[in-house]
């Protein structure tokens, strides 16, 4: 019997370790791929969006099937922040919209939205809202789109005017007016 060369034995162990590390890395990447696919399918089902790129952007911004309903209220949160901070009157107006929208039935989405009242949502989220909303509205009749837009604009205007003017009446700041125009342009 020939004794194993210590150098050959060490080389074999290093080679085994390398293959083991490579296999573990590949398994981790595959698990991440499967999780992402699962998230994408669930979000696609919840949102009726089938564009993988758009779904990935939503996921990258923290959306899931459970939090997707919060996206519809991004402009409401942006309006609350338009004057620089969220006043108590704006908060009350926002909470009315949250209740009217049914967001209170979606705990994870409500939690996400509440985070936007603490920390201003990004402009990127507003752009994402616009793209998703336009895509979803393209599937409905014009009269339905108009009705949805009228209701949403009414709610948004209530939030925008909640803390403006004298005693809370009569004034919407320039930033709020610009946001209202952006919302109006989405609904036509």
ABEGO torsion letter per residue (X at the ends): XBBBBAAAAAAAAAAAAAAAAAAAAAAAAAAAAAAAAAAAAAAAAAAGBABAAAAAAAAAAGBBAAAAAAAAAAAAAAAAAAAGBBBAAAAAAAAAAAAAAGAAABAAAAAAAAAAAABBBBAAAAAAAAAAAAAAAAABBAAAAAAAAAAAAAAAAAAAAAABEBGGBGBBBAAAAAAAAAAAAAAX
